[in-house]
Amino acid sequence: MTSTSADSESLELATTIARIIDEKQGTDIVVLPVGDVVGITEYFVVASASNVRLVGAVSDAVLGDVRDLVGRGPLRSEGTREKQWVLIDYGDVVVHIFVDEARRFYEIERLYKDIVPVAWAPNA
C-alpha cells in the first residue's frame, strides 16, 4: 500500500466517523489533519455532546458503526465509564468526544490552531 492510499483510507475513516457522530447528534465536529504535527496519528476527529448520556451514545455508535462499515475495532479507548471525554484510538485516526463543558475546559483545538480542518459533509 502506498502512503497516498493509506492517507486516503485514513481520511475516509475520519470523515466516516464525523458523519456517524453527526447522525447521533454530536455537535461542533472537526476533522484535523494532525499527522505532520503529532507524528503518531494522521487525523483527530473532535466532537461535543450536550450531556454524558449523549457522549455514551455517540461513542457507542462510533465503535459499532466503524466495526460494521469498515471492519475495524479500536486499538484502545478511554473514558467510556466517566463519559466526560471519550478517546477512541484507531491508530491512524483518534476520536475525541467531549461533554460540552469538558471541551470548553480542555480546548484541544487551541493546541492545533494553525491546522486547517478538513471539509466534510454530513450524510444527506
N, C-alpha and C positions, 0 to 999 in steps of 0.2 A: 504494500500500500504506500503510495506516495504521500508526502506531507500535505499536498494540496487536497487529496481525497480525505485524509484524516481531518484536516481543518474543516472541510466541507461537512463531514459527518458530525463533528463537534458542534458546528454552527447549527446544523439541522436539529441535533438533540437539544441544544439550548433554546431554540425557537419553539420546538415542540413542547418543552417544559413550560415556557412562557404562556403558550396557548392553553395548556392544561390548567395552569394557575388562574388564568383569566376566566376560563369556563367555570371554575369553582368559586368565583367572586373574590379572588385575590386582587389587590389593588397596587398601584404605583409600581408596576412591573418594569424592571430594567434589565437588559442583557448587556453585560460589559465584557468586551474582549480584552481580558487581562493577561493573556499569555506572554506578551513581551515584558510585562512588569513583574508578574508573580513568578513565572517560571515553572510552577508545579501544576498548573491547570490552564486551560485555554479560555474558558468563559465562566463568569459569575452570572447567575440569574438571581436577582434580588427582588423580593416582593413583600407586601404587607397584607395583614388580615386584621379585621377590626376587633377580634377577641380570640382567646386561646382555643375556643371550640373550633373556630374557623381555621386557625393555624393548623390544628389537628386534621381537619377535613381536607385542607389543601395539601398538606404533606402526604396524607394517605392517598390522595388522588395521584400525586406525582409518582409515588412509589409504585402504585398499582398500574397506572396507565403506561408508564415507561416500561415496566416489565411486559405488559400486554402488547404494546405497539412496537417496541424496539427490541424486546427480549433481553433487557439489561437490568440487573439489580445494582444497588449502590455498593461501593467499596466499604462505606460506613455511613452512619447517620448519628446525629447527636441532638439532644434537646427535645426528643419526642415525648418525654414524660412531662417536662415543665411547660412546653409549648409557648415559651416566650420568644425563642429564637431556635428554629429547627434548621440544622445544616444537613444537607444530603450530598454526599460526595460520590460522583460518578467517575472520578479521575480527571477526565478532560472537561467536565462541567461540574461546578459546585453550586448548589442551590441554597439560598438563604431565605427563609420565610420567617418574618418577624411579626409579632403583635405590634400594632401601631406605635405604642409608647416606647417599646424597645428599639424600634427602628430609628425613631427620633433621637433616642439617647445615644446609640452607637454610631449613627451617621456613617455607615460603612462606605457609602458613595463618596463621601468627602475625601477619603483616602485615595480615591481614583478619579478625582475631579477633572484631570487632564485627559481622561479616556472618553472618547465619543461612543455613546451607547449604540448598539446595533438596532436598526429599524426592524421591527417585526410587526406583523398584522394579526389581530385576533381572528379566529375562525368566523366565517360569515354566518 
